[in-house]
């Protein structure tokens, strides 16, 4: 059954968007190769780089040719739509019969059109996921129509997001309805407490890296020895910080029986996949080798066979002092990120003394305050006497150290914890090739992100050592 002319226009627009992104991607990759050669101080490209540049130029020319053809096709289709609209308008023309108009309360009115997938009618995403699966398995016409309508709604309401989301199209990468991506809490998972506390930015619309210029050689100033003597001069220099765009993804095979019968797929698949993607993103920020928070943070050791909260607190202040010494006026230590077991251990510690200096609005005879209304993954859990807000995150490992039973505590400036992602709708879901022998359909959920804690050396600090072994309560 053929679709409407609006469906045809939508598919052509998706085709045009894909060609435009191919064109941008080719240009961005050529620029990246040239920037790399410039950064390395090379006057010529390598043979492999020359070959790749030639391939990219050929692909760019092809993309331009495709864009021209697609734009012509789109213009023709739009012209056809205008003609159909004019014909329909003429068919609907009526002459005034001078009949008295009905009273106000007898007139039917049409308000805002409801979304295809709504929280009040499909709270757990069952209908959405079934439509994804049925369209993929059976090319179900009604499911295809609903999904196409959903994507048209997304283009109207979140057009900016869809332009940034690399690789989306009508069915190969469906935007998950926004209310479904917020349903993290019901499933048990570490989720993303630290990621939600970071300094977030919109992900660039194209490219697989984010480039930041860092001033690594500053200018200088000295006292002038005598009048008319030359003043100090130091040429400034920068170093390019390249932050890769990464993909957090998970997959789940849904049985054909679950799709046909609609039993339990909404809770098992959507909720769990979204939770796992959120968890792996947050864990990557903390634990990834070389660039993760644990890898870049400057360590402060706390070594003690019988640790106490009174002994740990000065170490936290030492880490905060390290952050301020590294950043000066460019930032301040704002958060202490710790495992939930460390937070509850600190809460269990009793003391007969209290800090000499407390931040404002904190009780004098307390070692901090807790936010009674807060729970896991819902924001800061409390405030330490030095003003650091506490983020509890169980993506922090508890098997560190020689005894493999230690955790770490991080003191960070929020403004320098940079995370790029599409915050408006962080998820896509995609139906891959069916596992026919198992009567299953493979569903993949994925999200793009980039992060860095490396704009300033030693801008992140951590406390670790034998003093952070498994706590005894």
Order of alpha helices (4+ residues) and beta strands (2+ residues): alpha-alpha-alpha-alpha-alpha-beta-alpha-alpha-beta-beta-beta-beta-alpha-alpha-alpha-beta-alpha-beta-alpha-beta-beta-beta-beta-beta-beta-beta-beta
